[in-house]
Amino acid sequence: MRLAETLRSTLKRHAIPHSESSTAIVTASIGVANMSDTFLSSAELVGAAADEALYAAKKHGRDRVEAAAEARAA
């Protein structure tokens, strides 16, 4: 989560122009999952949990980081 948040906030600080964005800069929504959660395979970890967290981050306002466990609770 810390690494993902560092990446997201660093990208935002650089304020790279993006004319098609509602914020006018490039932003990042990041979904995070880890092996300590109960996943049956690496495919489930990345293909389901991290993807689910990514879509939760987008749903909750974009330009944010969400963990897989948080995404499932939302």
N, C-alpha and C positions, 0 to 999 in steps of 0.2 A: 504494500500500500504506500509506503514512504517513497519508494522509487517511482511508482506511477505518479504520485502527487508531485514529486520533484520534476518529472518530465512534463507534466501538464502545466505547472506554474512557470517553468522555464520557457516553454513555448509561448505562453501568454505574454510573458515579459518582453519577448523579442518582438511582439506586435507585428508579425508578418502580414502585410496587407492581403485581403481576400475580398474582392468586390462582390462576390456572390453570397457572402455570409451576412447574417443579420447583425453580427458584431463588428463587421468590416475587417476582422483579423482572423488568422488561422487559430483554431482552438482544438482541443482534444478531449474526447470522451473515452475513458479507459475502463475495461472490465478486468477484474483481478480474481484469480482462483489459485488455491495452493494445495499441495499434496496432503496437508494435514486434515483437509476436509475429507469426507467419505465418498470417494469416487472410485468406480470399478476399474477404470482404465484411463490412460492418457488422453484417448479420444474423447471420453466423457468429460474429463477435466477441461480440455480446451474447447471441444466442440459443443458442449452444453453449458457448463458452469460459467466459463469466462465469457462466452457469447451472451448468455443470459444477463450477466452483470453489465456487459457493454450496452445492451438494449435498455437496461434499467437506468444506466447513466444518461442515456439519450432521452428517455422518457421523463426523467426528473430534472431536465433543464439543460442538458449538454454541458460541455466544458467542466467535467467533474470525473471523479474516480469512484467506482462502486465495487464492493467485494461480492463474491458469489453468494455468500451467506446472507448479506443484506438484500441482494436482489431477490432471493427466494422469499424473504420475509415481506417484501413490499407488495 
